[in-house]
Amino acid sequence: MTQSYDVIVVGAGPAGATLAYELAKKGIRVLLLEKEKLPRYKCCAGGVTTRATRLLDFDISEAVEDIVYEVSMSYNFGNPYTGHHNQPLIYTVMRDVFDYLLVKRAQQFGAVLIDGQQVTQIQTNADWVEIATADSLFHSRVVAGADGAYSIVAKESGIRRGIKYIAALESEVIVPEEDLTKWKSRVAIDLGCIPGGYAWVFPKRNHLSIGAGCLASKAKDLNRRYQEFLRSLGISNYTIARTGSHLIPICGKRATVSQGKTLLLGDAAGLADPLTGEGICHAIQSAQLAAPVIENSLLQDKIELQDYQQLVDEKIMSELGIARTLSRILVRFPHLVFKMLRPDGRAWRGYCSLMRGEVNYATIKERTGGFKGIFTLLSRM
Ligand SMILES: Cc1cc2nc3c(=O)[nH]c(=O)nc-3n(C[C@H](O)[C@H](O)[C@H](O)COP(=O)(O)OP(=O)(O)OC[C@H]3O[C@@H](n4cnc5c(N)ncnc54)[C@H](O)[C@@H]3O)c2cc1C
């Protein structure tokens, strides 16, 4: 028998879980369809910026592994400098725990979850959307694609075009207690060791998440460079508990995120930050922009989702446009960006304010005198 809902959300990552939560809060009948059995592991550094946590109207402490106050920045395995901030910059999480926390929150407000069901086909008719999994059929008035980098909703609807990718590797590394203590509350970033990207260490409660990512077009040597980075950390004795790789989609200038009865959120829409690879914040934000548009549409009994496109253009695409230019600067001049981010400089303070959601890229650009101002600063390095 076909099951019917007002909205079906495909994918129960941060984007899908947040949308299900926001809609369920409004009393909308929402189904969350997830291909994996939850909680599921996701290959990710698990850095949730303070900016992202500020979007949520509930506490995530039960999922927090560590709170980051310090960032050690190095260039091409050289000596790092460490910047300290007196307030939290990033909360680290394991994605199985964090994402499931968001899903459980949605369920508490009445969202229905069916996990272990991979969506295989989507067809849109005049009155509804038909969504098929291997053994079930569902109907809804709106479908939201929150199904990540390899989104079937994006493919089936033909919406997503002009996407580029960041290729990223990540290992969960078990280290001796003294190394864990050394890395507590501190993220490390090396610029320059990965052409077209960077490598990182993110501290977790009982291990370190160590990874590297770069533009997929420059990823030929990513694995070898990553191994070099791992060795350069000087950790005496470690075991790799888990390792994986994944793509992070990055949308282009005029990306389409809604069409007819379909909308795309988070990675499915390519909304990750091209400079940092951070995707959780915009996954959550896009869901929060979508929810009231869907609600209005259902209330008026006329499915029109163009307002979502406008909101995403205004609040997210404008930021991604600036981040795209900054990422080009990072790819070409990593040594200058490294120098610019010294902990005693303006750029470091700007970076901290950005992580904390106190400013956005537009404010930073304006305060620096536009890209011209940024180039002037770089040329003085
Ligand atoms: C190595 C690495 C490190 C990263 N580190 C960070 C970081 O520190 N901080 C940060 O903010 N971002 C980070 N990111 C990016 C971040 O992981 C993504 O941007 C984020 O997960 C996007 O959330 P989402 O909800 O859009 O998609 P996802 O989290 O990918 O969720 C999509 C969900 O859809 C499900 N799904 C897929 N296909 C189907 C289908 N056909 N049917 C049903 N369900 C389906 C998937 O199983 C998944 O659960 C990293 C990415 C990588 C690869």
The ligand as an SDF file (V2000), in Angstrom:
LIG
                    3D

 53 58  0  0  0  0  0  0  0  0999 V2000
   36.3840   13.9230    5.1600 C   0  0  0  0  0  0  0  0  0  0  0  0
   35.3420   14.9860    5.3690 C   0  0  0  0  0  0  0  0  0  0  0  0
   35.4590   15.8500    6.4490 C   0  0  0  0  0  0  0  0  0  0  0  0
   34.4680   16.8240    6.6740 C   0  0  0  0  0  0  0  0  0  0  0  0
   34.5730   17.6280    7.7920 N   0  0  0  0  0  0  0  0  0  0  0  0
   33.6130   18.5220    8.0570 C   0  0  0  0  0  0  0  0  0  0  0  0
   33.6480   19.2950    9.2520 C   0  0  0  0  0  0  0  0  0  0  0  0
   34.5400   19.1440   10.0880 O   0  0  0  0  0  0  0  0  0  0  0  0
   32.6560   20.2020    9.4640 N   0  0  0  0  0  0  0  0  0  0  0  0
   31.6430   20.3950    8.5670 C   0  0  0  0  0  0  0  0  0  0  0  0
   30.7880   21.2470    8.8050 O   0  0  0  0  0  0  0  0  0  0  0  0
   31.5760   19.6640    7.4360 N   0  0  0  0  0  0  0  0  0  0  0  0
   32.5130   18.7210    7.1700 C   0  0  0  0  0  0  0  0  0  0  0  0
   32.4220   17.9480    6.0410 N   0  0  0  0  0  0  0  0  0  0  0  0
   31.2800   18.1520    5.1330 C   0  0  0  0  0  0  0  0  0  0  0  0
   30.0370   17.5040    5.7570 C   0  0  0  0  0  0  0  0  0  0  0  0
   30.2860   16.1520    6.0620 O   0  0  0  0  0  0  0  0  0  0  0  0
   28.8460   17.6030    4.8110 C   0  0  0  0  0  0  0  0  0  0  0  0
   28.8060   18.8680    4.2160 O   0  0  0  0  0  0  0  0  0  0  0  0
   27.5450   17.3680    5.5800 C   0  0  0  0  0  0  0  0  0  0  0  0
   27.4870   16.0310    6.0240 O   0  0  0  0  0  0  0  0  0  0  0  0
   26.3240   17.6810    4.7000 C   0  0  0  0  0  0  0  0  0  0  0  0
   25.1590   17.2940    5.3820 O   0  0  0  0  0  0  0  0  0  0  0  0
   23.9030   16.7660    4.5670 P   0  0  0  0  0  0  0  0  0  0  0  0
   22.8460   16.5060    5.5780 O   0  0  0  0  0  0  0  0  0  0  0  0
   23.6240   17.6650    3.4350 O   0  0  0  0  0  0  0  0  0  0  0  0
   24.3770   15.3810    3.9000 O   0  0  0  0  0  0  0  0  0  0  0  0
   24.9000   14.0430    4.5840 P   0  0  0  0  0  0  0  0  0  0  0  0
   25.3910   14.2910    5.9390 O   0  0  0  0  0  0  0  0  0  0  0  0
   25.8220   13.4080    3.5950 O   0  0  0  0  0  0  0  0  0  0  0  0
   23.5910   13.1560    4.7150 O   0  0  0  0  0  0  0  0  0  0  0  0
   22.9750   12.5910    3.5850 C   0  0  0  0  0  0  0  0  0  0  0  0
   22.1930   11.3730    4.0490 C   0  0  0  0  0  0  0  0  0  0  0  0
   21.4160   10.8930    2.9340 O   0  0  0  0  0  0  0  0  0  0  0  0
   21.4430    9.4870    2.9330 C   0  0  0  0  0  0  0  0  0  0  0  0
   21.1760    9.0360    1.5670 N   0  0  0  0  0  0  0  0  0  0  0  0
   21.9570    9.1530    0.4870 C   0  0  0  0  0  0  0  0  0  0  0  0
   21.3600    8.6370   -0.5970 N   0  0  0  0  0  0  0  0  0  0  0  0
   20.1410    8.2010   -0.1900 C   0  0  0  0  0  0  0  0  0  0  0  0
   19.0610    7.5500   -0.8550 C   0  0  0  0  0  0  0  0  0  0  0  0
   19.1090    7.2660   -2.1600 N   0  0  0  0  0  0  0  0  0  0  0  0
   17.9700    7.2050   -0.1250 N   0  0  0  0  0  0  0  0  0  0  0  0
   17.9000    7.5040    1.2020 C   0  0  0  0  0  0  0  0  0  0  0  0
   18.9060    8.1000    1.8860 N   0  0  0  0  0  0  0  0  0  0  0  0
   20.0110    8.4500    1.1930 C   0  0  0  0  0  0  0  0  0  0  0  0
   22.8690    9.1680    3.4040 C   0  0  0  0  0  0  0  0  0  0  0  0
   22.9760    7.8440    3.9000 O   0  0  0  0  0  0  0  0  0  0  0  0
   23.0670   10.2300    4.4920 C   0  0  0  0  0  0  0  0  0  0  0  0
   22.6670    9.7680    5.7590 O   0  0  0  0  0  0  0  0  0  0  0  0
   33.3790   16.9640    5.7950 C   0  0  0  0  0  0  0  0  0  0  0  0
   33.2600   16.0900    4.6990 C   0  0  0  0  0  0  0  0  0  0  0  0
   34.2230   15.1080    4.4910 C   0  0  0  0  0  0  0  0  0  0  0  0
   34.0750   14.1750    3.3260 C   0  0  0  0  0  0  0  0  0  0  0  0
  1  2  1  0
  2  3  1  0
  2 52  2  0
  3  4  2  0
  4  5  1  0
  4 50  1  0
  5  6  2  0
  6  7  1  0
  6 13  1  0
  7  8  2  0
  7  9  1  0
  9 10  1  0
 10 11  2  0
 10 12  1  0
 12 13  2  0
 13 14  1  0
 14 15  1  0
 14 50  1  0
 15 16  1  0
 16 17  1  0
 16 18  1  0
 18 19  1  0
 18 20  1  0
 20 21  1  0
 20 22  1  0
 22 23  1  0
 23 24  1  0
 24 25  2  0
 24 26  1  0
 24 27  1  0
 27 28  1  0
 28 29  2  0
 28 30  1  0
 28 31  1  0
 31 32  1  0
 32 33  1  0
 33 34  1  0
 33 48  1  0
 34 35  1  0
 35 36  1  0
 35 46  1  0
 36 37  1  0
 36 45  1  0
 37 38  2  0
 38 39  1  0
 39 40  1  0
 39 45  2  0
 40 41  1  0
 40 42  2  0
 42 43  1  0
 43 44  2  0
 44 45  1  0
 46 47  1  0
 46 48  1  0
 48 49  1  0
 50 51  2  0
 51 52  1  0
 52 53  1  0
M  END
$$$$
